[in-house]
């Protein structure tokens, strides 16, 4: 059986369970149960975000979303300002930072939200990176064996990897924060957002 079938057939299956190397960054939840994560944006969007907040425009997209994620839209982020898996992944080398440079801005925002008031998940971007590795001829990756011709399998495995923040303890190799809500719209008000004092990509 190909490795990827484990993640296509099972919700919440993780690389840690199968003894792959995973990210050791601890989730930052303080004593008041506020979770801090980091979101990159473009400079021309900062003023609007600081005034109105972050909006969820992207749907949780895969062929068969889990029941609790159907019709949900999201905002993504990192668990630390510049995760090591972006630049020095043992499986993907620096492909993560290459894709980051191509697709998201370089202004880092720090977001702190009360865990009880938001639907927060941690997903493993490794499932997407594995197909990107093949597309860009960057090496063997992890070798899930997905059909990467249309993105259906890797996105299904990616969404299947969503773990509620309260369940997450370093199960993923390339963890991405997913804050979700039903339907498109305002997801994180500006009062929870500030410009980070750390700007690793400027």
Secondary structure, DSSP 8 states (H G I E B T S, - for coil): --TTHHHHH-TT--TTTTT---------B-TT-EEEEEEEE-GGGHHHHHHH-EEE-EE--STT--GGGTTEEEEEEBSSTT-HHHHHBTTTBTHHHHHHHHHS-SEEEEEEEEGGGSEEEEEETHHHHHHHHHHTT----S-----TTSSHHHHHHHHHT-EETTT-SS--SSEEEEEEEESSEEEE-GGGEEE-S--TT-
